[in-house]
């Protein structure tokens, strides 16, 4: 008996979708003023971290689509 499971691309796609929904839910109530406010110390503003996650998400999505 052979068991066929989800493909690696399907698993990665589901994880990407979950991460996207989590990020969007987190950012939903963040105003432009708060997002662009300089963080204390050496931390980056929220908008910089969010932009990094969007670019990373795009890279992963493109990797999935190219398979």
Secondary structure by P-SEA (a helix, b strand, c coil): cccccccaaaaaaaaaaaaaaaaaaaaccccccccccccccccccaaaaaaaaaaaaaaaaaaaaac
